[in-house]
């Protein structure tokens, strides 16, 4: 994924009524990592992206800003 858009992650999470902590638990990653990804400070690895998409029931391509 070349054009990951951090705001889309936050928007999907909020639309599901999830906190960063809840998303992190569902995805099996740390809350700190979720926060860094949402702030654009860290790009998700392919594995983390797959876990986040699965936890939010969206496709990985839905995070693409193009």
Secondary structure as UniProt FT lines:
FT   HELIX           6..15
FT   TURN            16..17
FT   HELIX           20..27
FT   HELIX           31..38
FT   TURN            39..40
FT   HELIX           46..56
FT   HELIX           60..63
//
